[in-house]
Amino acid sequence: MTDTATLPPPTDRAAPKISFVSLGCPKALVDSERIITRLRAEGYELSRSHQGADLVLVNTCGFLDSAKAESLAAIGDALKENGRVIVTGCMGAEPDQIRAAHPSVLAITGPQQYESVLAAVHEAAPPKHDPFLDLVPPQGIKLTPRHYAYLKISEGCNNRCTFCIIPKLRGDLVSRPLGEVMREAEKLVAAGVKELLVVSQDTSAYGIDVKYAESQWRDRSWRTKFLDLAQALGELGVWVRMQYVYPYPHVDEVIPLMAEGKILPYIDIPFQHAHPDVLRRMKRPAHQEKTVERIRRWREICPDLTIRSTFIVGFPGETEKEFEFLLDWLDEVGLDRVGCFKYEPVAGATSNALEGQVPPEVMERRWHRFMKKQAEISARRLKRKVGTRQQVLVDEVGPTVVRARSKGDAPEIDGSVFIHTRRKLAVGELVTVKIDRAGDYDLFASL
Ligand code: SF4
């Protein structure tokens, strides 16, 4: 994902101008927003292009080798177009690789090293102090559209999935106190945000590192805990979407809040596989054989629940039998939204040493079989919505077609609801529509 920021026109041309490239996942996007907020507060301007900027800042993603290649290409483009480049983000944890490809970058800092990246910017393009320019909206600068925003609740991860190097890059779990998260959420809502997307590496583990320490918000004390966070966010009166949740037993407690409409009936659980032996080789957290039964109970409590997940096919040692188990499991569980990746060895991941690497052509075939199966399941699940009335949030307005999302669609990763209408709707508006038709991934509706 790449995002460029949209900001009000500059008022003082003499202020240093930064061109910003943000690559990677929503968590990286939140980091970008924080860095930009700080830079704006110090009087920097954002440039819409690399040319003419005093400096280019590239926030990289280093999760997969393909993401690293994308990051290196973005750095290369920035050097070509501007020549003065600072690199930060996940890939910054591996400076040698960056220097080998692009020796002329000015500085490299790692993920969440806000102070270091700001220090590097100060050195390369010293800030111009101006009390008027130093003003920044209290809610900060957001790269995401005004009507939705990501809310990052923690950094790092205590799990050690064998295919993942995030804990090496970002360290162990560090949860933000609930009060601090809620104050940020309140500011976003006050600034017009209609949907908050809760992100972290492992949202359901929130607060484990601080032993669920109590923290003050409004007139009471709350535990820094997944359930309390869901309850508190449910008081804000906006859409609240939970992402990257693992099926720990305590997740069951949050499902009734979804049924009551306090938070969205949507849960994003990156299962990655279904076969117990593959999950063991992956060292996935909270994997257990009773998942099918739990999902069935969740849907009894909250029939509108949308479950999204991601999977990896071709993980080392994955046999045809294990893969078929996964296909059967998908059929049985009937997940609503699913993404699928072909296994990619990431430098530094322990899964590289596992036996039985799956040949690329086998992986490719499995990926197509998986996608075909899931397209059928997704179409089946979506068809159930035809004829119902759904509340949707407007994302984009065209002359005759409006693109919106239902409660079951997260921005950027899920499908859309297309509304044919000449009525003037506004971006960020909540409207109720009638679902007329369903495709494999999208819905078509009228007012
Ligand atoms: S839960 Fe696993 S995949 Fe996710 S960040 Fe932690 S170690 Fe990586």
Residues whose N, C-alpha, C, O or C-beta is under 5 A from the ligand:
A	BS01	SF4	C157 N159 R160 C161 C164 I166 Q201 D202
